């Protein structure tokens, strides 16, 4: 395993319902990231389809199986460029269910499919919630976990891949623009920073840009180190582009936080019942 790995977030603008066009856009972005030296590339949430569906039927028309045209195209690029790719897609599993999903691809192989467990706002009217915890996959570059967007708001959910040894947590996202005090980073970025710092692991969040059915997006793609600092991105933007950082993923194995303290070894789960068990 290399000491340093180049991680990229390919921030772009999917077009709602334009599945063929989104395949082309995302594949171009993967090639652009690879041209810059990226080895791990994260794409936005629902990069295959766009986000702001009117209803479940509209989403169903854009849904694809995990081995459908979009993921297959990503795998072809990943294989040809030696990439690990994490990207969001609208998933049909052959039943009535529809999922807001993310896939982790290594070379030509689909290593994991994750279905978003925490559905934001009207997503619950469109998608079925995933029932499985975030996967953590051993790749040739390191141990990578996967969540999606709103999942980052739940510290317990982020802790699961951290405890499973994730060195990098990849989070395809669509962060809707919201008011914030002048000069402040977006709140979503701050919460991702907290998740990285309290778990001492890298987090790479790939956001999107553009306006879709009246929704504007933060465009705040960010890569955060195990101390919780933004090492690339993290500021709002309206532009597509590649956010790239050189990461020493081995640092995420060190949970020491000063002197005799260790952020994982010092946990006392027996005292956390009010958090870990519903009343």
PASEBA-1860 file (N, C-alpha, C; in nm, 3 decimals):
! residues 279
1> XXXXXXXX> 0.085/-0.120/0.000/0.000/0.000/0.000/0.088/0.125/0.000 ~ 0.060/0.223/-0.084/0.139/0.345/-0.090/0.121/0.428/0.036 ~ 0.226/0.508/0.071/0.215/0.596/0.187/0.116/0.709/0.162 ~ 0.111/0.758/0.039/0.017/0.866/0.007/-0.072/0.826/-0.109 ~ -0.193/0.874/-0.102/-0.295/0.844/-0.203/-0.361/0.975/-0.245 ~ -0.382/0.993/-0.373/-0.449/1.113/-0.421/-0.599/1.086/-0.431 ~ -0.674/1.164/-0.353/-0.819/1.150/-0.344/-0.883/1.272/-0.411 ~ -0.985/1.249/-0.491/-1.052/1.358/-0.561/-1.203/1.351/-0.543
9> XXXXXXXX> -1.264/1.467/-0.539/-1.410/1.481/-0.549/-1.439/1.549/-0.682 ~ -1.517/1.483/-0.767/-1.547/1.536/-0.900/-1.681/1.609/-0.895 ~ -1.677/1.736/-0.856/-1.799/1.816/-0.842/-1.851/1.852/-0.982 ~ -1.979/1.822/-1.005/-2.035/1.847/-1.138/-2.185/1.873/-1.126 ~ -2.249/1.889/-1.241/-2.392/1.922/-1.246/-2.468/1.814/-1.324 ~ -2.522/1.714/-1.255/-2.609/1.619/-1.324/-2.733/1.690/-1.377 ~ -2.793/1.634/-1.481/-2.915/1.689/-1.538/-3.029/1.592/-1.511 ~ -3.134/1.642/-1.449/-3.245/1.558/-1.407/-3.302/1.480/-1.525
17> XXXXXXXX> -3.303/1.349/-1.512/-3.365/1.263/-1.612/-3.282/1.236/-1.736 ~ -3.163/1.296/-1.745/-3.078/1.277/-1.864/-2.975/1.168/-1.834 ~ -3.021/1.043/-1.834/-2.933/0.934/-1.792/-2.812/0.921/-1.884 ~ -2.833/0.926/-2.015/-2.721/0.913/-2.109/-2.623/1.028/-2.094 ~ -2.676/1.148/-2.083/-2.589/1.264/-2.065/-2.511/1.258/-1.935 ~ -2.575/1.209/-1.829/-2.508/1.199/-1.700/-2.396/1.095/-1.703 ~ -2.416/0.988/-1.779/-2.307/0.891/-1.797/-2.187/0.961/-1.859 ~ -2.211/1.038/-1.963/-2.102/1.107/-2.032/-2.035/1.208/-1.939
25> XXXXXXXX> -2.116/1.287/-1.867/-2.059/1.388/-1.777/-1.973/1.325/-1.668 ~ -2.025/1.223/-1.606/-1.951/1.162/-1.496/-1.824/1.092/-1.545 ~ -1.831/1.028/-1.660/-1.712/0.961/-1.713/-1.606/1.062/-1.752 ~ -1.647/1.176/-1.808/-1.549/1.282/-1.837/-1.483/1.330/-1.709 ~ -1.563/1.344/-1.604/-1.509/1.390/-1.476/-1.412/1.289/-1.418 ~ -1.441/1.160/-1.431/-1.349/1.057/-1.382/-1.216/1.065/-1.457 ~ -1.223/1.080/-1.589/-1.100/1.092/-1.667/-1.022/1.219/-1.628 ~ -1.094/1.329/-1.606/-1.027/1.453/-1.568/-0.955/1.437/-1.434
33> XXXXXXXX> -1.021/1.371/-1.339/-0.959/1.348/-1.210/-0.836/1.259/-1.224 ~ -0.849/1.153/-1.304/-0.734/1.063/-1.326/-0.619/1.137/-1.393 ~ -0.649/1.228/-1.486/-0.545/1.306/-1.552/-0.467/1.391/-1.453 ~ -0.533/1.431/-1.344/-0.467/1.511/-1.240/-0.393/1.425/-1.139 ~ -0.401/1.293/-1.155/-0.329/1.204/-1.066/-0.414/1.136/-0.962 ~ -0.545/1.157/-0.965/-0.632/1.096/-0.865/-0.629/0.945/-0.876 ~ -0.637/0.881/-0.760/-0.645/0.735/-0.751/-0.781/0.690/-0.697 ~ -0.838/0.770/-0.609/-0.973/0.749/-0.557/-1.057/0.869/-0.599
41> XXXXXXXX> -1.172/0.845/-0.661/-1.256/0.955/-0.708/-1.398/0.934/-0.655 ~ -1.451/1.040/-0.593/-1.588/1.039/-0.543/-1.673/1.128/-0.632 ~ -1.789/1.077/-0.672/-1.888/1.150/-0.751/-2.004/1.192/-0.662 ~ -2.089/1.285/-0.706/-2.200/1.331/-0.623/-2.308/1.224/-0.599 ~ -2.395/1.255/-0.508/-2.518/1.177/-0.483/-2.606/1.183/-0.608 ~ -2.667/1.070/-0.642/-2.760/1.062/-0.756/-2.700/1.124/-0.882 ~ -2.570/1.098/-0.901/-2.502/1.153/-1.019/-2.555/1.094/-1.148 ~ -2.620/0.978/-1.141/-2.672/0.913/-1.261/-2.801/0.976/-1.311
49> XXXXXXXX> -2.870/1.052/-1.225/-3.009/1.085/-1.254/-3.051/1.228/-1.228 ~ -2.976/1.301/-1.145/-3.031/1.422/-1.088/-3.113/1.391/-0.964 ~ -3.156/1.495/-0.895/-3.207/1.478/-0.759/-3.356/1.511/-0.740 ~ -3.401/1.625/-0.793/-3.529/1.682/-0.751/-3.648/1.619/-0.823 ~ -3.669/1.491/-0.800/-3.782/1.421/-0.860/-3.914/1.473/-0.806 ~ -4.014/1.478/-0.893/-4.148/1.520/-0.850/-4.212/1.412/-0.764 ~ -4.197/1.288/-0.805/-4.261/1.179/-0.732/-4.185/1.048/-0.758 ~ -4.235/0.945/-0.697/-4.171/0.813/-0.705/-4.171/0.758/-0.848
57> XXXXXXXX> -4.277/0.784/-0.922/-4.284/0.734/-1.059/-4.176/0.797/-1.146 ~ -4.152/0.926/-1.129/-4.048/0.990/-1.207/-3.911/0.932/-1.172 ~ -3.886/0.909/-1.044/-3.759/0.848/-1.004/-3.744/0.708/-1.062 ~ -3.853/0.635/-1.065/-3.847/0.497/-1.117/-3.802/0.496/-1.262 ~ -3.841/0.598/-1.339/-3.802/0.601/-1.479/-3.651/0.624/-1.496 ~ -3.586/0.680/-1.394/-3.442/0.703/-1.400/-3.362/0.597/-1.326 ~ -3.431/0.506/-1.259/-3.361/0.407/-1.177/-3.294/0.300/-1.264 ~ -3.180/0.253/-1.218/-3.103/0.151/-1.287/-3.056/0.046/-1.187
65> XXXXXXXX> -3.036/-0.077/-1.231/-2.975/-0.176/-1.141/-2.827/-0.144/-1.120 ~ -2.769/-0.208/-1.020/-2.629/-0.183/-0.989/-2.537/-0.220/-1.104 ~ -2.581/-0.311/-1.189/-2.501/-0.347/-1.307/-2.557/-0.281/-1.433 ~ -2.625/-0.168/-1.416/-2.683/-0.098/-1.529/-2.581/-0.014/-1.604 ~ -2.632/0.066/-1.700/-2.545/0.136/-1.794/-2.451/0.234/-1.725 ~ -2.498/0.303/-1.620/-2.415/0.405/-1.558/-2.300/0.343/-1.478 ~ -2.331/0.253/-1.388/-2.227/0.191/-1.307/-2.131/0.112/-1.394 ~ -2.184/0.047/-1.498/-2.097/-0.027/-1.589/-1.999/0.067/-1.659
73> XXXXXXXX> -2.045/0.185/-1.697/-1.956/0.283/-1.760/-1.850/0.332/-1.661 ~ -1.890/0.356/-1.536/-1.792/0.397/-1.434/-1.687/0.289/-1.415 ~ -1.732/0.163/-1.412/-1.638/0.052/-1.392/-1.538/0.043/-1.508 ~ -1.584/0.071/-1.629/-1.495/0.067/-1.745/-1.386/0.174/-1.731 ~ -1.424/0.294/-1.687/-1.324/0.399/-1.668/-1.231/0.363/-1.552 ~ -1.290/0.315/-1.442/-1.208/0.278/-1.327/-1.105/0.172/-1.365 ~ -1.147/0.077/-1.446/-1.056/-0.030/-1.489/-0.946/0.024/-1.579 ~ -0.983/0.109/-1.672/-0.885/0.161/-1.768/-0.786/0.258/-1.704
81> XXXXXXXX> -0.829/0.328/-1.596/-0.744/0.430/-1.535/-0.689/0.386/-1.398 ~ -0.721/0.265/-1.355/-0.670/0.216/-1.228/-0.728/0.287/-1.107 ~ -0.856/0.321/-1.113/-0.921/0.401/-1.009/-1.003/0.316/-0.913 ~ -1.022/0.371/-0.794/-1.133/0.333/-0.707/-1.235/0.445/-0.718 ~ -1.359/0.411/-0.749/-1.465/0.510/-0.772/-1.578/0.487/-0.674 ~ -1.627/0.595/-0.613/-1.748/0.591/-0.532/-1.845/0.694/-0.590 ~ -1.964/0.651/-0.628/-2.058/0.742/-0.690/-2.202/0.709/-0.656 ~ -2.286/0.811/-0.656/-2.426/0.793/-0.623/-2.512/0.768/-0.745
89> XXXXXXXX> -2.610/0.677/-0.731/-2.700/0.649/-0.843/-2.838/0.614/-0.791 ~ -2.937/0.629/-0.877/-3.076/0.595/-0.847/-3.093/0.447/-0.880 ~ -3.119/0.366/-0.777/-3.112/0.221/-0.793/-3.248/0.153/-0.792 ~ -3.268/0.067/-0.889/-3.378/-0.028/-0.889/-3.321/-0.167/-0.866 ~ -3.382/-0.243/-0.775/-3.331/-0.378/-0.747/-3.416/-0.487/-0.809 ~ -3.505/-0.449/-0.903/-3.590/-0.547/-0.969/-3.722/-0.571/-0.900 ~ -3.741/-0.507/-0.784/-3.869/-0.513/-0.714/-3.936/-0.377/-0.726 ~ -4.033/-0.350/-0.641/-4.099/-0.220/-0.641/-4.013/-0.113/-0.573
97> XXXXXXXX> -3.909/-0.154/-0.506/-3.828/-0.061/-0.428/-3.741/0.027/-0.518 ~ -3.713/0.149/-0.469/-3.620/0.242/-0.533/-3.529/0.295/-0.422 ~ -3.400/0.300/-0.449/-3.306/0.342/-0.347/-3.219/0.457/-0.397 ~ -3.184/0.544/-0.304/-3.080/0.643/-0.323/-2.951/0.574/-0.281 ~ -2.871/0.530/-0.376/-2.761/0.437/-0.349/-2.626/0.494/-0.391 ~ -2.522/0.429/-0.341/-2.386/0.459/-0.384/-2.313/0.328/-0.405 ~ -2.226/0.329/-0.503/-2.149/0.209/-0.538/-2.001/0.238/-0.517 ~ -1.929/0.137/-0.472/-1.782/0.145/-0.465/-1.727/0.047/-0.567
105> XXXXXXXX> -1.648/0.099/-0.659/-1.592/0.020/-0.769/-1.440/0.022/-0.756 ~ -1.379/-0.094/-0.769/-1.233/-0.104/-0.774/-1.196/-0.174/-0.904 ~ -1.128/-0.103/-0.993/-1.106/-0.158/-1.125/-1.240/-0.184/-1.192 ~ -1.260/-0.303/-1.242/-1.386/-0.336/-1.310/-1.489/-0.397/-1.216 ~ -1.454/-0.411/-1.087/-1.539/-0.487/-0.995/-1.622/-0.396/-0.905 ~ -1.749/-0.425/-0.893/-1.834/-0.360/-0.794/-1.806/-0.426/-0.659 ~ -1.746/-0.350/-0.567/-1.707/-0.406/-0.439/-1.816/-0.392/-0.334 ~ -1.901/-0.288/-0.347/-2.007/-0.267/-0.248/-2.114/-0.177/-0.308
113> XXXXXXXX> -2.238/-0.199/-0.267/-2.348/-0.108/-0.295/-2.412/-0.073/-0.161 ~ -2.423/0.057/-0.136/-2.482/0.106/-0.011/-2.608/0.183/-0.042 ~ -2.713/0.159/0.035/-2.841/0.229/0.018/-2.861/0.326/0.134 ~ -2.884/0.451/0.100/-2.893/0.558/0.200/-2.995/0.523/0.308 ~ -2.951/0.529/0.432/-3.036/0.490/0.544/-3.117/0.606/0.601 ~ -3.063/0.726/0.593/-3.128/0.844/0.651/-3.174/0.935/0.537 ~ -3.302/0.935/0.510/-3.357/1.007/0.395/-3.395/1.149/0.435 ~ -3.345/1.244/0.357/-3.364/1.386/0.386/-3.497/1.435/0.330
121> XXXXXXXX> -3.579/1.499/0.415/-3.698/1.571/0.373/-3.785/1.485/0.279 ~ -3.812/1.533/0.159/-3.903/1.463/0.068/-3.844/1.336/0.007 ~ -3.716/1.310/0.031/-3.660/1.184/-0.019/-3.742/1.064/0.031 ~ -3.798/1.077/0.151/-3.873/0.963/0.206/-4.003/0.937/0.129 ~ -4.047/1.034/0.049/-4.164/1.014/-0.036/-4.127/0.949/-0.169 ~ -3.997/0.946/-0.198/-3.947/0.897/-0.327/-3.880/0.760/-0.312 ~ -3.794/0.750/-0.211/-3.706/0.634/-0.199/-3.742/0.545/-0.081 ~ -3.696/0.422/-0.089/-3.700/0.332/0.025/-3.569/0.347/0.103
129> XXXXXXXX> -3.577/0.344/0.235/-3.459/0.360/0.318/-3.378/0.230/0.322 ~ -3.247/0.244/0.312/-3.160/0.128/0.326/-3.164/0.074/0.468 ~ -3.135/-0.054/0.481/-3.143/-0.121/0.611/-3.008/-0.177/0.656 ~ -2.903/-0.155/0.577/-2.772/-0.210/0.610/-2.676/-0.098/0.650 ~ -2.584/-0.131/0.740/-2.487/-0.033/0.786/-2.387/0.001/0.676 ~ -2.315/0.110/0.690/-2.220/0.150/0.586/-2.114/0.042/0.562 ~ -2.088/0.009/0.437/-1.983/-0.089/0.409/-1.845/-0.027/0.427 ~ -1.750/-0.111/0.464/-1.609/-0.074/0.467/-1.535/-0.177/0.384
137> XXXXXXXX> -1.467/-0.132/0.281/-1.408/-0.221/0.181/-1.257/-0.209/0.183 ~ -1.189/-0.321/0.190/-1.044/-0.324/0.173/-1.012/-0.312/0.025 ~ -0.951/-0.202/-0.015/-0.905/-0.185/-0.152/-0.752/-0.187/-0.153 ~ -0.696/-0.185/-0.272/-0.550/-0.185/-0.281/-0.490/-0.053/-0.234 ~ -0.575/0.048/-0.214/-0.529/0.177/-0.168/-0.555/0.202/-0.020 ~ -0.643/0.124/0.040/-0.678/0.142/0.180/-0.820/0.099/0.208 ~ -0.861/0.115/0.333/-0.997/0.076/0.376/-1.091/0.196/0.359 ~ -1.192/0.178/0.276/-1.281/0.288/0.240/-1.423/0.254/0.283
145> XXXXXXXX> -1.486/0.346/0.355/-1.626/0.335/0.392/-1.711/0.425/0.306 ~ -1.842/0.398/0.303/-1.934/0.474/0.217/-2.060/0.511/0.296 ~ -2.096/0.638/0.292/-2.227/0.686/0.336/-2.275/0.785/0.230 ~ -2.395/0.839/0.250/-2.451/0.935/0.154/-2.507/1.056/0.228 ~ -2.455/1.173/0.202/-2.511/1.303/0.237/-2.565/1.311/0.380 ~ -2.697/1.308/0.398/-2.762/1.327/0.528/-2.715/1.224/0.631 ~ -2.666/1.110/0.587/-2.609/1.013/0.681/-2.500/1.076/0.767 ~ -2.428/1.174/0.712/-2.320/1.239/0.787/-2.369/1.315/0.909
153> XXXXXXXX> -2.499/1.344/0.914/-2.554/1.419/1.026/-2.573/1.334/1.151 ~ -2.550/1.205/1.141/-2.577/1.113/1.252/-2.444/1.058/1.303 ~ -2.394/1.109/1.416/-2.263/1.067/1.465/-2.251/0.916/1.485 ~ -2.361/0.852/1.526/-2.356/0.707/1.546/-2.327/0.634/1.415 ~ -2.381/0.688/1.305/-2.367/0.622/1.175/-2.225/0.639/1.121 ~ -2.168/0.756/1.144/-2.030/0.780/1.101/-1.933/0.697/1.186 ~ -1.968/0.677/1.312/-1.882/0.600/1.402/-1.871/0.454/1.358 ~ -1.977/0.399/1.297/-1.974/0.258/1.258/-1.860/0.227/1.162
161> XXXXXXXX> -1.845/0.297/1.050/-1.730/0.268/0.963/-1.598/0.302/1.029 ~ -1.595/0.403/1.115/-1.471/0.436/1.186/-1.426/0.318/1.272 ~ -1.518/0.259/1.347/-1.484/0.146/1.432/-1.450/0.022/1.350 ~ -1.499/0.016/1.226/-1.467/-0.095/1.138/-1.334/-0.075/1.066 ~ -1.264/0.033/1.100/-1.130/0.053/1.045/-1.122/0.136/0.919 ~ -1.230/0.208/0.884/-1.224/0.292/0.765/-1.116/0.399/0.780 ~ -1.031/0.409/0.680/-0.931/0.516/0.677/-0.984/0.638/0.604 ~ -1.074/0.614/0.511/-1.139/0.720/0.433/-1.287/0.689/0.427
169> XXXXXXXX> -1.369/0.788/0.461/-1.514/0.776/0.445/-1.554/0.862/0.326 ~ -1.607/0.798/0.221/-1.650/0.867/0.100/-1.800/0.892/0.107 ~ -1.840/1.017/0.079/-1.980/1.055/0.095/-2.030/1.132/-0.027 ~ -2.085/1.062/-0.128/-2.156/1.134/-0.234/-2.270/1.215/-0.172 ~ -2.283/1.341/-0.212/-2.379/1.430/-0.147/-2.442/1.525/-0.246 ~ -2.560/1.577/-0.207/-2.625/1.691/-0.272/-2.666/1.784/-0.158 ~ -2.586/1.883/-0.127/-2.615/1.974/-0.017/-2.695/2.093/-0.068 ~ -2.823/2.106/-0.033/-2.901/2.223/-0.077/-2.852/2.350/-0.008
177> XXXXXXXX> -2.850/2.457/-0.084/-2.806/2.586/-0.031/-2.899/2.632/0.080 ~ -2.842/2.687/0.187/-2.921/2.739/0.300/-2.851/2.864/0.353 ~ -2.925/2.954/0.418/-2.861/3.076/0.471/-2.756/3.042/0.576 ~ -2.651/3.125/0.583/-2.548/3.111/0.685/-2.487/3.249/0.710 ~ -2.429/3.269/0.827/-2.366/3.399/0.855/-2.255/3.430/0.757 ~ -2.238/3.556/0.728/-2.135/3.600/0.633/-1.998/3.550/0.678 ~ -1.924/3.496/0.583/-1.788/3.452/0.609/-1.776/3.312/0.667 ~ -1.886/3.249/0.700/-1.882/3.115/0.760/-1.881/3.008/0.651
185> XXXXXXXX> -1.815/2.896/0.682/-1.826/2.779/0.596/-1.968/2.725/0.604 ~ -2.014/2.653/0.502/-2.145/2.587/0.512/-2.150/2.493/0.633 ~ -2.265/2.489/0.700/-2.279/2.405/0.818/-2.252/2.258/0.788 ~ -2.286/2.215/0.667/-2.263/2.075/0.631/-2.113/2.042/0.633 ~ -2.033/2.138/0.589/-1.888/2.118/0.591/-1.838/2.108/0.734 ~ -1.887/2.196/0.822/-1.845/2.194/0.962/-1.879/2.061/1.028 ~ -1.996/2.008/0.998/-2.035/1.880/1.060/-1.951/1.765/1.005 ~ -1.916/1.772/0.877/-1.826/1.670/0.823/-1.688/1.681/0.886
193> XXXXXXXX> -1.641/1.803/0.910/-1.514/1.821/0.979/-1.518/1.758/1.118 ~ -1.628/1.778/1.189/-1.641/1.719/1.322/-1.636/1.567/1.314 ~ -1.705/1.509/1.214/-1.705/1.364/1.200/-1.566/1.309/1.174 ~ -1.488/1.381/1.093/-1.351/1.337/1.066/-1.265/1.348/1.191 ~ -1.275/1.460/1.261/-1.190/1.484/1.376/-1.217/1.391/1.492 ~ -1.345/1.369/1.524/-1.376/1.285/1.640/-1.355/1.138/1.613 ~ -1.340/1.101/1.487/-1.311/0.961/1.451/-1.170/0.942/1.398 ~ -1.096/1.050/1.379/-0.960/1.045/1.326/-0.954/0.961/1.199
201> XXXXXXXX> -1.032/1.003/1.100/-1.026/0.941/0.967/-1.050/1.049/0.863 ~ -1.003/1.024/0.742/-1.031/1.115/0.632/-1.179/1.103/0.591 ~ -1.236/1.216/0.552/-1.370/1.217/0.493/-1.363/1.297/0.364 ~ -1.416/1.239/0.257/-1.424/1.307/0.127/-1.571/1.317/0.088 ~ -1.622/1.439/0.081/-1.761/1.464/0.045/-1.764/1.528/-0.093 ~ -1.833/1.464/-0.187/-1.848/1.521/-0.321/-1.988/1.578/-0.335 ~ -1.996/1.709/-0.347/-2.122/1.781/-0.363/-2.148/1.804/-0.512 ~ -2.259/1.864/-0.544/-2.293/1.899/-0.681/-2.314/2.049/-0.693
209> XXXXXXXX> -2.330/2.096/-0.817/-2.359/2.236/-0.844/-2.481/2.243/-0.937 ~ -2.520/2.367/-0.968/-2.633/2.389/-1.058/-2.760/2.421/-0.984 ~ -2.864/2.450/-1.061/-2.998/2.473/-1.007/-3.092/2.370/-1.068 ~ -3.171/2.307/-0.984/-3.260/2.201/-1.031/-3.398/2.220/-0.968 ~ -3.496/2.254/-1.051/-3.633/2.277/-1.004/-3.637/2.370/-0.883 ~ -3.560/2.479/-0.896/-3.562/2.583/-0.794/-3.470/2.559/-0.676 ~ -3.400/2.446/-0.676/-3.306/2.416/-0.568/-3.164/2.451/-0.613 ~ -3.095/2.532/-0.531/-2.954/2.560/-0.554/-2.872/2.474/-0.459
217> XXXXXXXX> -2.749/2.446/-0.499/-2.665/2.355/-0.423/-2.542/2.428/-0.370 ~ -2.490/2.380/-0.258/-2.377/2.446/-0.192/-2.253/2.443/-0.281 ~ -2.229/2.331/-0.349/-2.105/2.317/-0.424/-1.985/2.319/-0.331 ~ -2.000/2.250/-0.218/-1.899/2.256/-0.112/-1.813/2.133/-0.100 ~ -1.785/2.065/-0.210/-1.704/1.943/-0.204/-1.578/1.967/-0.120 ~ -1.544/1.867/-0.038/-1.437/1.889/0.059/-1.367/1.757/0.091 ~ -1.238/1.766/0.116/-1.160/1.654/0.167/-1.101/1.699/0.300 ~ -1.121/1.617/0.403/-1.090/1.654/0.541/-0.994/1.551/0.599
225> XXXXXXXX> -0.894/1.598/0.674/-0.795/1.506/0.728/-0.837/1.454/0.866 ~ -0.762/1.359/0.923/-0.804/1.299/1.051/-0.802/1.395/1.170 ~ -0.742/1.512/1.154/-0.752/1.613/1.260/-0.876/1.700/1.245 ~ -0.951/1.679/1.137/-1.073/1.756/1.116/-1.054/1.882/1.034 ~ -0.936/1.898/0.973/-0.910/2.018/0.893/-0.938/1.993/0.745 ~ -0.992/2.093/0.679/-1.014/2.086/0.535/-0.878/2.098/0.465 ~ -0.843/1.997/0.387/-0.716/2.003/0.314/-0.739/2.029/0.165 ~ -0.864/2.028/0.122/-0.900/2.070/-0.015/-1.048/2.100/-0.016
233> XXXXXXXX> -1.087/2.207/-0.085/-1.228/2.242/-0.097/-1.285/2.295/0.033 ~ -1.418/2.280/0.045/-1.486/2.322/0.166/-1.550/2.459/0.160 ~ -1.528/2.532/0.051/-1.592/2.661/0.033/-1.701/2.649/-0.073 ~ -1.812/2.722/-0.059/-1.920/2.711/-0.157/-1.874/2.756/-0.295 ~ -1.930/2.691/-0.397/-1.891/2.721/-0.535/-2.008/2.691/-0.627 ~ -2.013/2.761/-0.738/-2.112/2.733/-0.841/-2.051/2.661/-0.961 ~ -1.924/2.624/-0.951/-1.851/2.571/-1.065/-1.824/2.421/-1.052 ~ -1.835/2.351/-1.164/-1.788/2.214/-1.170/-1.635/2.214/-1.164
241> XXXXXXXX> -1.579/2.106/-1.113/-1.434/2.097/-1.107/-1.388/1.983/-1.018 ~ -1.258/1.965/-1.011/-1.199/1.857/-0.935/-1.135/1.914/-0.808 ~ -1.177/1.862/-0.694/-1.114/1.893/-0.565/-1.020/1.776/-0.534 ~ -0.891/1.805/-0.519/-0.790/1.700/-0.510/-0.701/1.722/-0.390 ~ -0.670/1.612/-0.318/-0.579/1.622/-0.204/-0.493/1.497/-0.196 ~ -0.370/1.515/-0.151/-0.280/1.405/-0.123/-0.301/1.362/0.022 ~ -0.335/1.236/0.042/-0.372/1.186/0.174/-0.282/1.070/0.214 ~ -0.234/1.073/0.336/-0.162/0.960/0.393/-0.263/0.880/0.475
249> XXXXXXXX> -0.326/0.782/0.411/-0.436/0.711/0.475/-0.391/0.635/0.598 ~ -0.262/0.606/0.610/-0.214/0.536/0.729/-0.233/0.619/0.856 ~ -0.243/0.751/0.842/-0.264/0.837/0.959/-0.395/0.805/1.029 ~ -0.492/0.753/0.955/-0.623/0.724/1.013/-0.619/0.602/1.104 ~ -0.512/0.528/1.102/-0.498/0.414/1.193/-0.455/0.458/1.331 ~ -0.406/0.580/1.343/-0.356/0.633/1.470/-0.467/0.714/1.537 ~ -0.522/0.659/1.643/-0.634/0.725/1.711/-0.588/0.804/1.833 ~ -0.457/0.819/1.852/-0.407/0.896/1.964/-0.441/1.043/1.947
257> XXXXXXXX> -0.481/1.107/2.055/-0.517/1.249/2.051/-0.440/1.329/2.155 ~ -0.323/1.279/2.193/-0.238/1.354/2.285/-0.209/1.276/2.411 ~ -0.081/1.261/2.443/-0.042/1.195/2.566/-0.095/1.053/2.575 ~ -0.168/1.026/2.679/-0.220/0.891/2.703/-0.358/0.868/2.643 ~ -0.411/0.965/2.572/-0.549/0.958/2.524/-0.557/0.895/2.386 ~ -0.663/0.819/2.364/-0.688/0.751/2.237/-0.838/0.759/2.211 ~ -0.875/0.819/2.097/-1.015/0.852/2.071/-1.105/0.729/2.063 ~ -1.049/0.612/2.032/-1.128/0.490/2.030/-1.111/0.408/2.157
265> XXXXXXXX> -0.986/0.392/2.203/-0.963/0.312/2.323/-1.028/0.373/2.446 ~ -1.047/0.504/2.448/-1.105/0.571/2.565/-1.258/0.569/2.566 ~ -1.317/0.511/2.464/-1.463/0.501/2.463/-1.512/0.415/2.579 ~ -1.632/0.448/2.629/-1.694/0.371/2.739/-1.838/0.337/2.698 ~ -1.853/0.243/2.605/-1.986/0.212/2.550/-2.089/0.175/2.655 ~ -2.046/0.118/2.767/-2.142/0.082/2.872/-2.216/0.200/2.930 ~ -2.161/0.320/2.914/-2.227/0.441/2.965/-2.315/0.508/2.862 ~ -2.316/0.456/2.739/-2.382/0.526/2.630/-2.522/0.473/2.600
273> XXXXXXX> -2.581/0.398/2.689/-2.712/0.339/2.662/-2.817/0.440/2.618 ~ -2.822/0.561/2.677/-2.924/0.657/2.631/-2.910/0.695/2.484 ~ -2.790/0.680/2.430/-2.766/0.713/2.290/-2.785/0.590/2.200 ~ -2.739/0.477/2.249/-2.734/0.359/2.163/-2.860/0.273/2.170 ~ -2.948/0.297/2.268/-3.069/0.218/2.279/-3.189/0.310/2.292 ~ -3.291/0.284/2.212/-3.413/0.363/2.222/-3.489/0.323/2.348 ~ -3.555/0.421/2.408/-3.633/0.392/2.528/-3.769/0.333/2.490
END
